[in-house]
Amino acid sequence: MKLDLEQFLQPHLAYLAILSMLICGALIVLARFIPRLGGRHDDMNAVQAMHDGLIPRVGGIAIFGALACSMLFAPDIASQSYFQFLVATSLLFMVGLREDVGFHVSPRLRLVAVVATSLIVVVLLEVWLPRIGAPFVDHLLQYWFIGVPFTLLITAGVSNGFNLIDGVNGLASMTAITASVAIALIAHQGGYTAMVTLSMMLAAVTFGFFIVNFPFGLIFLGDAGAYTLGFVLCWFGIAVILNVPGVSPWAILLTLFWPLADTLLAMYRRRRGHKDPMMPDRLHAHQLVMRTIEICFIGRGHRNITNPLTTLVLAPFVVTPQIVAVLLWDNNLAVFLAVLLFLALFFGSFAFLLSAASNYRLRMDVGKIADARN
């Protein structure tokens, strides 16, 4: 299908991006006067901390606020279901926001909120993930008692994945923008025009936040923003699978590859180390890349440089699976093989970085012992 740029670059997209950016600006100003908006001191001491100083982590307000306003531009054919979907998503947003403003919400409770919100969407819209591109499993997914729990599991994984990769300036929001555009392009090729509009609106809303967040990190997504982006993108992907018979579900997975791969890596890493799967650590891919840049190239004490640079380094690895998804969107076998290839590359790269870091630490320890003896 020929690409219609007017469909992808409508004037209201600029309005939504500007609105999101202005809300972010207003939140940054308000954070000076409202302590709960200004970040938390325990953020700087958290094991996964990748920033210096107190930064407002309420960017989710801008994301969800601009998304709510996007209702004005939703296609008529999807306006009612889109409204119901955003109402359901507000539950997850509010739970995440409560954590962002300093009222502690445990990781398990946040995960319960994702599952509960997904269940509300299933009930309201009477849909769930209908297939994954494997004939026998696809047959089983038609039964609600199998399809619904599987859908809850997938949406929880993607939502949590975006929260996991939200560690350096721009990474999560960039991933959301490119994933939104990829889903829009796949929907366009499949003739699902309503989703083209909805996905591009999500991209515009996220871009408005991205401008303020990258590269200087003036405001963060927070749990509300990260969970909301992951949740909305996952359900947009499910909507494409439901409405475009020819699309491969593996192509939709590739559009969300980076957060899903990081989630699988975290589960494997913590299970192997006999650790609580909900406990944070400092071994996510972006954290290893950032420390590699610090140790090998720039040095410590320059996080204002190494933090955004990490996003630039990872950008090709985030976008490449999405490009493959758009190009091979209706070739189920080819996209499935691409998923296996990218997973092998992802886990292999992690093992290489971990080994390189261990060897470097060993050399440093040996050097210190030699210096002490001399």
N, C-alpha and C positions, 0 to 999 in steps of 0.2 A: 504494500500500500504506500502510495506517495506521501512523503512527509509534508504536512500542512503547518508551516511556521506560525501562521496566525492563530491556530488552535493552541500552540504551545506558548506563545508570547502575547497573551491578551493583556490589556491595560490594567485589569484588576489585580494581576499578579504583582505589579509594581506597588499598588496601593497596600496590599497585604504585607509586602516586604518592608515598606516604609513604616507601616503601623507597628510591626514587630520590633523594628529597630528603635522607634520612638518609645515604645513601652520599656524596652531594655534601658534606654537612656534615663527615663523617668525613675525606674527602679534603682539605678545607680545613684541618682541624686537623693532619693528618699532613704537609701541605706545609710546615709550620713546622719539622718535624724531618727531613724527607727532601727534600733540595735538588732532586732530579729531578722532584718533584711540584709544586714551587713556581713554575714558570714559568722562562723563559729570558731572559737579558739582551738577546739579539739580537732578541727580540720587540719591544722598545721602539724599536729602531732600524730595524725593517723598513719598507720603503716603504709598505706597506699598513696600518701600525699605526694604530689608532683609540682606543687606551687609554693611560693613564699608569700606570707602576708595574708590578711583577711580579705576575701573577695566575696561579694554577694553571690549566692548560689540559687537565686530565685528566677533564673531565666525561663523556667517552665511557665511562669505567669505570662510572659510575652508569647510563648509558643501556643499555649492553650487559648489565651485571650484573642490572638489573631486568628486561630483556627475557628473559634466561635463566630467571629465576624465573617469568616469565609462562607458561612451559611447564606449570606446575601448573594453570593455568586454561584452557588451550587446549581447544577443542571436540574431542571424541573423533574426529570425522570428519576433522579436519585435524591431529591431534596428531603423527602420524608424519612427515608432510611438513613440518610446522612445525619439528620437531626437526632434521630434515636441513637445512632452510634455515638455522637458527641456527648449526648446526655449520659450514656453508659460510661464513656471514657472519663467523664468528670469525677467519678468515684476514685479511679486510679490516680488521677491528677491531684485530688485533695489529700489522699493518703501520702503521696510523695511530697507534696508541699508542706505537710505537717512535719515531716522529717527535715525538710530544708530550712524551716524557720526555727528549728531547735527543739521541737517536741519529739523526743526519740521514738522512732518506729522501727522495730526490729526487722532484719532482713527477711525473716520468715513471714512476718505479718505483711510486709510489702509484697512478697510472693503470693500470699493468700489474696491480697487485693487484686493482683493481676488475674488470678484464676477466677475470682468472683466477678470481676468486670467482664472477662471473656464469656462467662456463663450468662451474664445479663444480655450480652450481645447475641448470643446463640438463641436465647429465649425471645428477645424482641424481634430479631430478624428471621428467626427460624432457619438458620443456615449453620453449617460447619464445614471444615475442610473435607471436600468430597473425594479427593484422590491424591496420591503422591507419585504416580507414574510407575507403579508396580502392580500388575493386574490382580494378583491374589489379594494383596493388601487393599487395593482400591475397592474390591468387592466387599470386604469386611467393613470398610469405612462407611458404606451406605447405611449400616445399622447404627442408630444414634448412640447406643450404649458402648460402641467402640469408637465411632467417629467423633463424638463430643469430647470424651476424655483425651483423645489424641490431639484434638484442636486446642484444648486447654493447655496441654503440655507444650505444644509448638509455640503458642502465643506467649506463654510464660518464659520460654527459652529465649525468644527474640527480644522481648521487653527487657529481661534481665541482661541480655547481651549488650544492649545499648548502654545500660548503666555501667557495665564492666569496662567498656572501651572509652567511657567518658572520663579520661584521666589526664589528657593534655589538650591544650587549646585547639579547638576546631576539629578534632578527630571525629567525635560522635556526630556533630552537626554536619560536617562535610560528608560523612558516610550517609547520613539521612538525606541530604540534598541529592547526591548522586544516585542513591537507591530510588528516590522518588521519581527522578527523571527516567531512570531505567524502567521502572514499572509503567510510567506514562508511555514510553516508547513501545514497550511490549503490548500494552493495551491498545495503542494506536494501530499496531500491525494486526491485532486481532479484531479490530473494528469496535472496540469497547470505548466509545468516545466519552462517556460520562466519567470513567476512571482517569482518562487523560486530564480532564479539568481538575478533578479532585487531587490527583497526585501532583500536578504542577502547582496547585495552591499550597500544598504542604511544603513543596520545595521552596516556594517564595517566602512563606512564613519562616522557615528555618534559615533561609539566606539572610533575612533581616537580623536574626540573632547572630548568625555567623560573622557578620560585619563587625559587630561589637565585641564578639568573643575572640576573634582571631585577627592579629597574632598576640595582642597584648593581654588577653584574659581579663577584661574589665568586668565581666559577669559570667557566671557558669550556668549550665543547664540545670544542675541539681537533679535530685531523684525525680521530681515532678516532670521536668523536661525530658530527661533521658527515657524514663519509662513510657511517657506519653508518645514520644517519637517512635520507639520500638513497637509499641502496641498498635498504633495507627498504621504504620507501614506493614506490619504482619497481616492485619485484617484487610488492607488494600490488596496485598498479594493474594489472600484467600478469595477476595472478590473477583480478581482477575481469573483465577482458576475456576471459579464458579461460572463465570460469564463468557469465557473464551475457551471453547472445547478443545481447540488445537494446541493450546499452550502447554508446555511441559512444566509440571510443578518444580522440577529440578532447576529450571530457569529462574523461577521466582526465588528459590533458595539461594541461587548465585547472586541475586541482587542484594541479599542480606548476608552474604557469606562471612564478612569479617566479624560482626558481632556473634554470629552462630559459632564460628570456628573458635573464637576466643572463649566462649562459654564452654564448649567441649574440652578445650585445653585446660581450663580452670577445674572442671569436674575431674578430669583424668589426673591432673597434678595433685589435687587435694586428696583424692581417693588413694592414690599411690603413697602419699605421705601420711595417710591415716589422720587427716585433719578434718575439722568441721567444714563441710562444703559451703557454708554460709560465711566463713571467716575470710576477711580480705587478706591479700598478700601483695608482694612487690614483684611478681613474676609474670605479669601480663606482657604481651608482645610489645606494646608501646613503652612499657617501663624498661624492658631490656634494651630496646632500641635507644631510648633516651640516655640510659646509663652508658651504653656503648659510645654514643656521641660525646658524652661528657669525659669518659675515661680516655678515649683514643684520639679525640680531635680538639675539643674546645676546653675541657677542664671543668672542674667543679666550681660552683659559685656563679654560674652564668645561665641560670634557668630561664631568664628572660629571652635567651637565644635558643637554648637546647630544647625548650618546651615546644614552641611553635615549629622549630626545625624538624622535630620528630614527626609532626603531622605531614609536613612536606615530603619527608623520606617515605612515609607509609602510604601516601596518596596513590601511587601507581599500583600498589598491592591491593588496595581497597577497590579501585576502579576497574582493574583488569577483569575480575570475575563478572562484574556487572556488564562490561562491554561484551564479553562472551555470551552472557545471558540474552542480551538484545539481539545479537547476531544469530544465535542458535535457538531462539525461543520456542520453536515448534519441532525441534529434533530431540526427542526424548532420550535416545541412547547416547547421542553425542554430548548432550548437556550432563547426563549422569556421569559419563566418563570424565568430563571436565571437572565435576565436583570432586571425584576421587583424586584427580591430579592436583587440584588446588589444596585439598586436605593434606596430601602427602607433602607438598611443598611447604605448607604452613607449619606442620608438625616438624618437618625436617629442618626448617629454618630456625624454629624455636630450639631444637636440640643443639644446633650448631652454635647459636648465640649463647646458650647456657654453658656449653662446653668451653667456648672461647673465654667467657667470663671466669669460669673456674680455673682455667689454665693461667689467665692473667693474675688472678688472686694468688695462685700458687707461686708464680714467679716473683710476685711482690713480697710474699712471706719469706721465700728463700733469700731474696735480696736483703731484707731486713736482718735476717739471721747472720748473713755474711758480713754485713756492715757492723753488727754488734760484736762479732768475733774480732774484727779488725780494730 
